[in-house]
C-alpha cells in the first residue's frame, strides 16, 4: 500500500489548526496573524497559505472577513438538526436555547423573475413579495435568508407587525394555506461578493445553501426560498433507512431471499 505524504498546503493547515487549538496563534479577539506573517512563520508561499486557510475555513474553524482579517470561529453552541423534519431557524434555536435575532431586513413587492416563476410555478412577471434578511446571534451573522412568496399568499403588512425572521413560522401560525411538505436541495457554495458583504465575510467563504419549494396540501408551491448558513454555526444530518432491496431489485428482507442469498454467496475466510 502506497502512503502519500500530505501536500504542503495540508501540512500548513495542520500547523495552523494546532496553533489555534493550543491557543498560541490567535490573539484575544480571535484574530490570526496576517497572511504575510503566517506565510513567513510557516515557511510557505502566500498561495500555499491561502489554500491552507481555505481548507480550514471549509471546516468552520475560522472565518475570513473582507478587509479585516481571519478570525477563529466563536466557540458558541453548534445548531445541529436532522433534515427529515422541516422547521425554522427560530424553532431550532429555541430548542437548543440559542438566542438569535433578525438583522437587516428588506421586504419588497415586485414581479417574479423567470427563475422565481419557474420554482413557484406561476406565470413570468407574477406579483410576489420578496423577503431578504440576515439572522444573527449576538454580533455574529450566521444566516442569510431569502423567501419569495406569491402576493396572494402573503401581504407585506403581515411582515411588519410581529415578524421575527421566519416566513414558515408565520404561515404555520396563520394556518392558511395548509402546508404539507418541502422539497429542498443542499449544496456547498462560495459566497459571492454581494452575499459576502451582507454576511460580513470574505468573498469565496464557504456556505451551506438550501434551495426549497414549500408545498400546500393541494400541491401548490407557496414559497420559494434560498437560505445560506455558515458552517461554523450549523451542522445538519440525515437519518437514512437501509434498503431491503438487494442486487437486481431482490427483496433481502424476505426469508426466502435471505436463504437464496446465502446459498449463492461464496464463503470467505479471513
C-alpha positions as CSV (number, residue, x, y, z in Angstrom):
1,X,0.0,0.0,0.0
2,X,1.4,3.4,-1.1
3,X,1.1,6.1,1.6
4,X,1.0,9.6,0.2
5,X,2.6,12.4,2.1
6,X,0.2,15.4,2.8
7,X,0.6,18.3,0.5
8,X,2.4,21.4,1.6
9,X,-0.9,23.2,2.0
10,X,-2.3,20.4,4.1
11,X,0.8,20.5,6.3
12,X,0.4,24.2,6.8
13,X,-3.3,23.8,7.6
14,X,-2.5,21.2,10.3
15,X,0.1,23.5,11.8
16,X,-2.4,26.4,11.9
17,X,-5.1,24.2,13.5
18,X,-2.6,23.1,16.1
19,X,-1.7,26.7,16.9
20,X,-5.4,27.6,17.2
21,X,-6.2,24.7,19.4
22,X,-3.2,25.3,21.6
23,X,-4.1,29.0,22.0
24,X,-0.7,30.2,20.7
25,X,-1.7,31.5,17.3
26,X,-4.7,33.8,17.7
27,X,-5.0,37.0,19.7
28,X,-7.5,37.5,22.5
29,X,-10.0,38.7,19.9
30,X,-9.6,35.6,17.9
31,X,-7.7,37.4,15.1
32,X,-5.0,35.4,13.4
33,X,-1.7,36.9,12.2
34,X,-1.7,38.5,8.8
35,X,-1.0,36.3,5.7
36,X,2.4,37.8,5.4
37,X,3.4,36.9,9.0
38,X,1.8,33.4,8.7
39,X,3.5,32.6,5.4
40,X,6.9,33.6,6.9
41,X,6.3,31.7,10.1
42,X,5.3,28.6,8.3
43,X,7.8,28.9,5.5
44,X,5.3,28.7,2.7
45,X,4.2,30.9,-0.2
46,X,1.2,33.2,0.1
47,X,-0.6,31.0,-2.5
48,X,0.0,27.9,-0.4
49,X,-1.1,29.7,2.8
50,X,-4.3,30.8,1.1
51,X,-5.1,27.2,0.1
52,X,-4.4,26.1,3.7
53,X,-6.7,28.7,5.1
54,X,-9.4,27.8,2.6
55,X,-9.2,24.1,3.8
56,X,-9.6,25.2,7.4
57,X,-12.4,27.7,6.5
58,X,-14.4,24.9,5.0
59,X,-14.3,23.0,8.3
60,X,-15.9,26.0,10.0
61,X,-12.9,26.6,12.4
62,X,-12.1,30.0,11.0
63,X,-13.9,32.8,9.2
64,X,-12.3,35.4,6.9
65,X,-13.8,38.9,7.0
66,X,-13.1,41.0,4.0
67,X,-10.8,44.0,4.8
68,X,-10.5,43.0,8.4
69,X,-8.7,39.6,8.7
70,X,-9.1,36.0,9.6
71,X,-10.7,35.1,12.9
72,X,-11.2,31.9,14.9
73,X,-14.9,31.0,14.7
74,X,-16.6,31.7,18.1
75,X,-16.9,28.7,20.3
76,X,-20.6,29.2,20.8
77,X,-23.1,26.3,20.7
78,X,-23.5,24.5,17.4
79,X,-27.0,24.3,15.9
80,X,-27.5,20.7,14.9
81,X,-30.6,19.4,13.3
82,X,-31.9,16.5,11.2
83,X,-33.3,17.2,7.8
84,X,-36.2,14.8,8.0
85,X,-38.5,17.4,9.6
86,X,-39.0,20.9,8.3
87,X,-38.5,23.6,10.9
88,X,-37.5,27.2,11.0
89,X,-34.1,28.5,12.3
90,X,-36.1,30.2,15.1
91,X,-37.6,26.8,16.2
92,X,-34.1,25.2,16.0
93,X,-32.5,28.0,18.1
94,X,-35.3,27.9,20.7
95,X,-35.0,24.1,21.1
96,X,-31.2,24.3,21.9
97,X,-31.6,27.6,23.8
98,X,-29.5,29.8,21.5
99,X,-30.6,33.4,21.3
100,X,-30.9,34.7,17.7
101,X,-32.4,37.9,16.2
102,X,-33.0,39.4,12.8
103,X,-30.5,41.9,11.4
104,X,-31.1,43.9,8.3
105,X,-34.4,43.0,6.6
106,X,-35.7,44.1,3.2
107,X,-39.3,43.5,2.1
108,X,-40.3,44.2,-1.5
109,X,-43.4,43.8,-3.6
110,X,-42.3,43.2,-7.2
111,X,-42.6,40.9,-10.2
112,X,-41.2,37.4,-10.2
113,X,-38.0,36.8,-12.2
114,X,-38.1,33.9,-14.7
115,X,-36.3,31.6,-12.3
116,X,-38.6,32.5,-9.4
117,X,-41.7,32.0,-11.6
118,X,-40.4,28.6,-12.6
119,X,-39.9,27.5,-9.0
120,X,-43.2,28.9,-7.8
121,X,-45.0,27.6,-10.9
122,X,-46.6,30.9,-11.7
123,X,-46.6,33.0,-14.9
124,X,-43.5,35.1,-15.6
125,X,-43.9,38.5,-14.1
126,X,-46.4,37.4,-11.5
127,X,-46.7,39.6,-8.4
128,X,-44.6,38.4,-5.4
129,X,-43.4,39.5,-2.1
130,X,-39.6,39.1,-1.6
131,X,-38.1,39.0,1.9
132,X,-34.4,39.2,2.4
133,X,-32.8,39.2,5.9
134,X,-29.8,38.5,8.0
135,X,-30.0,36.2,11.1
136,X,-27.6,36.9,13.9
137,X,-26.6,35.5,17.3
138,X,-25.0,38.3,19.3
139,X,-22.9,40.2,16.8
140,X,-22.3,37.2,14.6
141,X,-24.1,36.9,11.3
142,X,-24.9,33.2,10.9
143,X,-27.5,33.0,8.1
144,X,-28.9,34.9,5.2
145,X,-32.5,34.0,4.2
146,X,-34.5,34.9,1.1
147,X,-38.1,34.0,0.6
148,X,-40.2,34.7,-2.5
149,X,-44.0,34.3,-1.9
150,X,-46.9,34.9,-4.3
151,X,-48.6,38.2,-3.5
152,X,-52.0,36.5,-2.9
153,X,-50.4,34.3,-0.2
154,X,-48.5,36.9,1.8
155,X,-49.2,40.6,2.5
156,X,-46.2,42.8,3.3
157,X,-48.2,44.1,6.3
158,X,-48.1,40.6,7.8
159,X,-44.3,41.0,7.9
160,X,-44.2,44.4,9.6
161,X,-46.2,43.6,12.8
162,X,-44.6,40.7,14.5
163,X,-42.2,39.2,12.0
164,X,-39.0,37.9,13.6
165,X,-37.4,36.2,10.6
166,X,-39.3,33.1,9.7
167,X,-41.9,33.1,6.9
168,X,-42.5,29.4,7.6
169,X,-43.5,30.1,11.2
170,X,-45.7,33.0,10.1
171,X,-47.6,30.8,7.7
172,X,-47.9,28.0,10.3
173,X,-49.2,30.4,13.0
174,X,-51.7,31.7,10.5
175,X,-52.8,28.2,9.5
176,X,-53.6,29.3,5.9
177,X,-52.8,27.9,3.4
178,X,-52.4,24.4,4.9
179,X,-48.8,23.3,4.4
180,X,-47.7,19.7,3.7
181,X,-44.0,19.3,2.7
182,X,-40.9,21.0,1.3
183,X,-38.6,19.9,-1.5
184,X,-35.1,21.0,-0.7
185,X,-31.7,20.9,-2.4
186,X,-28.5,21.2,-0.4
187,X,-25.2,22.3,-1.8
188,X,-22.0,23.9,-0.6
189,X,-21.4,27.3,-2.2
190,X,-18.8,30.0,-2.1
191,X,-20.1,33.4,-1.1
192,X,-20.3,35.9,-4.0
193,X,-19.2,39.5,-3.3
194,X,-22.8,40.7,-2.6
195,X,-23.6,37.9,-0.2
196,X,-20.2,38.2,1.4
197,X,-20.9,41.9,2.2
198,X,-24.2,41.1,3.7
199,X,-22.7,38.4,5.9
200,X,-19.5,40.4,6.7
201,X,-17.4,37.6,5.1
202,X,-14.6,37.4,2.6
203,X,-15.8,36.7,-0.9
204,X,-15.4,33.0,-1.6
205,X,-16.1,32.0,2.0
206,X,-17.9,28.6,2.2
207,X,-21.6,28.5,3.0
208,X,-24.3,25.9,3.1
209,X,-27.1,26.7,0.7
210,X,-30.6,25.3,0.9
211,X,-33.0,25.9,-2.0
212,X,-36.5,24.9,-1.2
213,X,-40.1,24.9,-2.5
214,X,-42.8,24.8,0.1
215,X,-46.0,22.9,-0.9
216,X,-49.6,23.1,0.3
217,X,-51.8,20.0,0.8
218,X,-53.3,20.6,-2.6
219,X,-49.8,20.7,-4.3
220,X,-49.4,24.4,-4.8
221,X,-45.9,26.0,-4.2
222,X,-46.4,28.9,-1.9
223,X,-42.8,29.8,-1.0
224,X,-39.5,29.6,-2.9
225,X,-36.6,30.1,-0.5
226,X,-32.9,30.3,-0.7
227,X,-31.1,30.0,2.7
228,X,-27.4,30.4,3.4
229,X,-25.8,29.1,6.6
230,X,-22.3,29.5,8.0
231,X,-20.6,26.0,8.6
232,X,-19.2,27.2,11.9
233,X,-22.6,27.5,13.5
234,X,-24.7,24.8,11.8
235,X,-24.4,21.1,11.4
236,X,-27.1,19.1,9.6
237,X,-27.6,15.4,9.4
238,X,-29.9,12.8,7.7
239,X,-31.1,9.5,9.1
240,X,-31.3,7.1,6.2
241,X,-33.0,3.7,6.2
242,X,-31.1,0.7,5.0
243,X,-32.7,-0.5,1.7
244,X,-34.1,-4.1,1.8
245,X,-33.6,-4.4,-1.9
246,X,-30.5,-6.4,-2.9
247,X,-28.9,-6.8,-6.3
248,X,-31.3,-6.8,-9.3
249,X,-34.0,-5.4,-7.0
250,X,-34.4,-8.6,-5.0
251,X,-36.1,-8.2,-1.6
252,X,-33.4,-9.2,1.0
253,X,-36.0,-8.6,3.8
254,X,-37.9,-11.8,3.0
255,X,-36.7,-15.2,4.5
256,X,-36.7,-16.8,1.0
257,X,-34.5,-14.1,-0.4
258,X,-32.1,-14.3,2.5
259,X,-31.8,-18.1,2.1
260,X,-31.2,-17.7,-1.6
261,X,-28.5,-15.1,-1.0
262,X,-26.7,-17.3,1.5
263,X,-26.7,-20.2,-1.0
264,X,-25.3,-18.0,-3.8
265,X,-22.7,-16.2,-1.8
266,X,-19.4,-18.0,-1.6
267,X,-17.9,-18.4,1.9
268,X,-15.0,-16.0,2.6
269,X,-12.3,-16.9,5.2
270,X,-10.2,-14.2,6.8
